[in-house]
Amino acid sequence: MMAVPQAQSAGLVGQLGILDTSGTNPATGQPWQVGDQYRLVFISSTFVDPNNPAANDIAYWNTGVQNIANNAGLGVDVSGNAVTWNIIGSTSAVDARDNTSTNPSIFGTGHAIIAMDGSTVIENNFNDLWNGAAPQNIAFFDEHGVHKDDSTAVNWPLTGTNWNGTAHGSLFLKDTSAGGAIRQGWAFTTSPGWIDAQNTGASWSSSSAWSVYGMSEPLTVLPEPSTGLLIGLGGLLALLRRRR
């Protein structure tokens, strides 16, 4: 059972059913509207193994994040459509901002990034996410909407990423050239360290498995199915009236 609030509105529903759309869109300060878009971000409560032979490939990490999301019931939306989740992380070949389709130079300003409590805005848009400034809020909820514990380094997400969303020059998600050192974020800080904590002191080991950031594809506030049906019927009746 997810710990995040369920949608309460009689007319709207978050695409994953976890936003309280009876209230205010925290990114705009206005009531939620049909068509409002957002991304969700979690810090995984389970781990992805960086020692896997496939870990040089970003697809390995995206699959790991997708499996974590699926196991938490986040793999489909309220209409039963699949929802894609990717890691906020970089390999030597792929930057985090491109892997998550949040690169402002390619994907535009974008939309709000929201934590898994459904109401905490981490950043308002893609520009803010990768401008190097401190995030508005801390992304310390896991995929179940539960607060993470910052007392151990394994809960600091592995990123391989600089503050601007590009891959680190040598410390990627899977890297052995730098003596096994790692590049982590520290999700418990409102600073660029959320993605780039410059933690190179820890090293890979055969038993290491690290938490990661997961980001959803763009999600949209939708009319509830019954509301959408009523709108459709209303439109049909209006058309029939006009034809008389």
C-alpha positions in Angstrom: 0.0 0.0 0.0 1.5 3.3 -1.0 1.9 5.9 1.8 1.2 8.9 -0.5 -2.2 10.6 -0.6 -4.8 9.4 -3.0 -6.7 11.7 -5.4 -9.7 13.2 -3.7 -11.3 15.4 -6.4 -14.7 14.4 -7.9 -13.4 15.5 -11.3 -9.7 15.1 -11.5 -7.1 12.4 -10.9 -3.3 12.3 -11.0 -2.1 10.0 -13.7 -0.7 7.6 -11.2 -3.5 8.3 -8.8 -1.3 9.6 -6.0 -1.8 13.4 -6.2 -4.4 15.1 -4.0 -6.0 16.9 -6.9 -8.7 18.4 -4.7 -6.2 21.0 -3.6 -3.7 23.3 -5.2 -1.0 22.4 -7.7 2.1 23.2 -5.7 4.1 24.2 -8.7 1.6 26.9 -9.9 -0.2 27.9 -6.7 -3.5 27.4 -8.6 -6.1 24.6 -8.4 -5.1 21.5 -10.4 -6.4 21.5 -13.9 -6.9 18.8 -16.5 -3.7 18.7 -18.6 -1.3 19.9 -15.8 1.9 18.0 -16.2 4.6 16.9 -13.8 7.3 14.4 -13.1 7.7 12.3 -10.0 11.0 11.4 -8.4 12.0 8.8 -5.8 15.1 7.5 -4.0 14.9 3.7 -4.3 14.4 1.7 -1.1 15.9 -1.3 -2.8 19.3 -1.2 -4.6 20.8 -1.7 -8.0 24.1 -3.5 -8.2 26.8 -1.5 -9.8 29.0 -4.6 -10.2 26.8 -6.3 -12.7 28.7 -6.8 -16.0 25.9 -4.9 -17.8 26.3 -1.8 -15.6 28.2 0.1 -18.3 25.0 0.3 -20.2 22.4 2.9 -19.2 19.6 0.4 -20.2 20.7 -1.8 -17.2 20.1 1.1 -14.8 16.8 2.1 -16.4 15.6 -1.5 -16.2 16.5 -1.6 -12.5 14.6 1.6 -11.8 11.6 0.4 -13.8 11.5 -2.8 -11.9 11.6 -0.9 -8.6 8.7 1.3 -9.8 6.7 -1.7 -11.0 7.1 -3.5 -7.7 5.7 -0.4 -6.0 2.7 -0.3 -8.3 4.0 2.7 -10.2 4.4 0.9 -13.6 0.9 1.7 -14.9 -1.3 4.8 -14.8 -4.9 5.0 -13.7 -6.0 4.1 -17.3 -3.8 0.9 -17.2 -1.2 2.4 -19.6 2.5 1.6 -18.9 4.5 4.4 -17.2 8.3 4.6 -18.0 10.8 5.3 -15.2 14.5 6.1 -15.8 17.5 6.6 -13.5 18.7 10.2 -12.9 22.2 9.0 -13.6 25.0 9.1 -16.2 27.2 6.6 -17.9 30.2 7.4 -20.1 27.9 7.5 -23.1 24.7 9.1 -21.7 24.1 12.2 -19.6 21.4 12.1 -16.9 19.6 15.1 -18.3 19.3 13.3 -21.7 18.4 9.9 -20.1 15.5 11.6 -18.3 14.5 13.8 -21.2 15.0 16.9 -19.0 17.8 18.7 -21.0 16.4 22.2 -21.4 18.3 22.8 -24.6 16.5 19.8 -26.2 13.2 19.4 -24.3 12.5 23.0 -23.4 11.6 24.5 -20.0 9.5 21.6 -19.1 7.3 21.1 -16.0 7.5 20.6 -12.3 9.4 17.8 -10.6 7.5 16.5 -7.6 8.5 14.2 -4.7 6.6 11.0 -4.0 4.5 12.6 -1.3 2.6 14.2 -4.2 2.9 17.7 -2.9 6.5 18.6 -2.5 8.0 20.5 -5.5 11.6 19.7 -5.9 12.0 22.0 -8.9 9.5 24.0 -11.0 11.0 23.0 -14.4 14.0 21.6 -16.2 16.0 24.8 -16.2 15.8 25.0 -12.5 16.7 21.3 -12.1 20.1 21.7 -13.9 21.1 25.3 -13.3 23.4 24.4 -10.3 21.3 26.3 -7.8 19.9 24.6 -4.7 16.7 22.7 -5.3 13.6 24.1 -3.7 13.1 21.0 -1.6 14.7 17.7 -0.7 13.8 14.6 -2.6 13.9 12.2 0.3 10.9 10.0 -0.3 11.2 6.5 -1.6 9.0 4.8 -4.2 6.4 4.1 -1.5 6.3 7.7 -0.4 8.2 6.9 2.8 11.0 9.1 4.2 14.5 7.8 3.6 17.1 7.5 6.3 20.2 9.6 5.6 22.4 7.8 8.2 24.1 5.4 5.9 25.9 6.1 2.6 24.0 3.3 0.7 20.9 5.6 0.9 22.8 8.3 -1.0 21.9 7.7 -4.6 24.5 6.7 -7.0 24.5 9.2 -9.9 27.8 9.5 -11.8 26.6 13.0 -12.6 27.7 16.7 -12.4 25.5 19.4 -11.0 24.4 20.4 -14.6 23.1 16.9 -15.5 26.1 15.9 -17.5 28.3 12.8 -16.9 31.2 13.2 -14.5 34.5 13.2 -16.3 35.6 9.8 -14.9 33.2 8.6 -12.2 30.2 7.2 -14.0 27.5 4.8 -12.8 29.9 2.0 -13.6 33.6 3.0 -13.4 36.7 1.1 -12.6 39.3 3.4 -14.1 39.4 5.7 -11.0 40.3 3.0 -8.5 36.6 2.0 -8.0 35.6 5.4 -6.5 32.0 6.4 -6.9 30.0 9.5 -7.6 27.0 10.0 -5.4 24.3 12.5 -4.7 23.1 13.4 -1.3 19.3 13.6 -1.5 19.1 15.2 2.0 20.5 18.5 1.1 19.1 21.6 -0.6 22.3 22.2 -2.6 23.8 21.0 -5.9 25.0 18.1 -3.8 21.6 16.5 -4.3 23.1 15.1 -7.6 26.8 15.9 -7.2 28.0 15.4 -3.6 31.5 14.8 -4.9 31.7 11.8 -2.7 34.6 9.8 -4.1 35.8 8.2 -0.9 33.6 5.1 -1.0 34.6 2.3 -3.4 32.9 -0.5 -5.2 33.0 -3.9 -3.6 31.7 -7.3 -4.6 28.7 -6.8 -2.2 27.9 -3.2 -3.0 24.4 -2.3 -4.1 23.4 1.4 -4.0 20.2 3.3 -4.0 19.3 5.4 -7.1 17.1 8.2 -8.2 14.1 7.2 -10.3 12.2 9.8 -12.4 8.9 9.2 -14.2 8.0 10.1 -17.7 5.8 13.2 -18.0 2.5 12.6 -16.1 -0.8 14.4 -16.7 -3.8 15.3 -14.6 -6.8 13.6 -16.2 -10.5 13.8 -15.8 -11.9 10.9 -13.8 -13.3 8.3 -16.1 -16.9 9.0 -15.1 -16.3 12.8 -15.6 -14.8 12.2 -19.0 -17.8 10.0 -20.0 -20.2 12.7 -18.9 -18.3 15.3 -20.9 -18.4 13.0 -23.9 -22.1 12.4 -23.6 -22.7 16.1 -23.1 -20.9 16.9 -26.3 -22.9 14.2 -28.2 -26.2 15.6 -26.9 -25.2 19.1 -27.9 -24.3 17.9 -31.4 -27.7 16.1 -31.7 -29.5 19.3 -30.6 -27.7 21.4 -33.2 -28.7 18.9 -36.0 -32.4 19.1 -35.2 
